[in-house]
Amino acid sequence: MYIAGQEEIDAIARVIRSNALFRYGIGQECDRFEARYAKYLGVKHFALSASGSNALAAAMVAVGLGPGDEVLIPAHTYMATATSVLAVGAIPVIVDIDESITIDPKALEAAIGPRTKAVVPVHMWGAACHMDRIMDIAKRRGLIVMEDACQGVGGGYEGRKFGSIGHIGAFSFNYYKNMTSGEGGGVAVNDEKLAKRARCAIDPCHFYWNGRDDEKPFAGNGARASELMGAMLNVQLDRLDGIVGAMRAERRQILQGTASLSNLGLRPAPMHSPDFDCAAHVIYTLPAAQAALDFVKIFPSVIAGKTGRHNYTEWDQVLSGEGAAHPAMNPYTMPANAECRRTYTRDMCAGSLETLNRTVMVPTHPLHTPEEIGDMIHNIAIAARVALGGMPLAEADLRRARPVDKQKFDMKEDA
Ligand SMILES: Cc1ncc(COP(=O)(O)O)c(C=O)c1O
């Protein structure tokens, strides 16, 4: 969470005082947020749900993915991208990322097999995937594109908002996201039929609250949003452009201030839409993993390969084939999936791991002051000189540096 204050407290207090805590027929906050956020994204429908994981699964249900289908996902993403595929009985196929640390379009196209139905580009750490190339491949090869915009709230690609470019998009509003209600998420989509299916997946009783129509309901799990969530998100949405705008300005400043360090080997990672993405991090590609380790020891920052749950090697239940709680519902052993690619090895995306281990991320923050940003630029330069330029550590005159959030980035002792 970046910013929350009296406005959120007041909005939530209003809902509690009004006793209107249920979204259907009683409260109005969720409805209001869904309409406002759909407009913000430029889509026709937005359906709130209890989490981003559930939103992803609801989106998969909406587009009709299931047993017999493969879904391409990147090697670097939160594991819910993979488990949501399994939740609908389909099989996730793990694809390499490139130096942008988002899915590599070349690897994506090479990974398409006879069973591949969909691809999930993930705007990791708020950085844009190469959506033009991905949409082009998808069109030529007949794939559904489902954007995982859980980390991309408020960001976009070349003028369009994340989550509105593919056929369907999923968002998270958990504590770590650009806009938050503690937990929460939702599905963005233009097609009305898909929106109805997503709503049914989120709340199988949806038709009961809102009235039956000609769409046939199916069984699903409940993950209904609460009015407290809607109330907080309505306030957070007013803050969102300011938050993202401040992070973009900070990243621009840091990139300008550290541009000359590319001579030493500290290069900005390729960005697919620098004027529109979230800019939640300044991402650098270093020449080698050891240099990245040396760099983060001096300047508190994050190695993408050391962010635990975000790398496929940490997705225990996927790697071990535990695709469901009940063995009879395990997609990995379902006859319908017999022709899908169902095996993984820890080194299957070794190139991605190599890239991630030499990628360093410096988190931006909308409340960073000009002095703090100046200190960061100074410290990045010192860290680069020590890690890449042979400057003795004793000569490193660091200015005040804040530690990174170890829980958010899942950094273990070696990073
Ligand atoms: C890329 C990505 N996908 C999906 C999710 C799942 O969202 P949630 O934690 O709200 O279930 C997250 C959350 O961190 C995420 O970062």
The ligand as a Tripos MOL2 file, in Angstrom:
@<TRIPOS>MOLECULE
LIG
   16    16     1     0     0
SMALL
NO_CHARGES

@<TRIPOS>ATOM
      1 C1          1.1530  -11.3020  -10.9390 C.3       1 LIG1
      2 C2          0.1310  -11.6730   -9.9040 C.ar      1 LIG1
      3 N1         -0.8970  -12.4670  -10.2590 N.ar      1 LIG1
      4 C3         -1.8420  -12.8130   -9.3640 C.ar      1 LIG1
      5 C4         -1.8060  -12.3810   -8.0570 C.ar      1 LIG1
      6 C5         -2.8390  -12.8290   -7.1030 C.3       1 LIG1
      7 O1         -3.4810  -11.7980   -6.4420 O.3       1 LIG1
      8 P1         -4.0440  -11.9640   -4.9490 P.3       1 LIG1
      9 O2         -2.8810  -11.9540   -4.0210 O.co2     1 LIG1
     10 O3         -4.9420  -10.7750   -4.7810 O.co2     1 LIG1
     11 O4         -4.7930  -13.2430   -4.9100 O.co2     1 LIG1
     12 C6         -0.7580  -11.5560   -7.6480 C.ar      1 LIG1
     13 C7         -0.6820  -11.0880   -6.2550 C.2       1 LIG1
     14 O5          0.3350  -10.7900   -5.7120 O.2       1 LIG1
     15 C8          0.2430  -11.2030   -8.5940 C.ar      1 LIG1
     16 O6          1.2630  -10.4380   -8.2580 O.3       1 LIG1
@<TRIPOS>BOND
     1     1     2 1
     2     2     3 ar
     3     2    15 ar
     4     3     4 ar
     5     4     5 ar
     6     5     6 1
     7     5    12 ar
     8     6     7 1
     9     7     8 1
    10     8     9 2
    11     8    10 1
    12     8    11 1
    13    12    13 1
    14    12    15 ar
    15    13    14 2
    16    15    16 1
@<TRIPOS>SUBSTRUCTURE
     1 LIG1         1 GROUP 0 **** ****
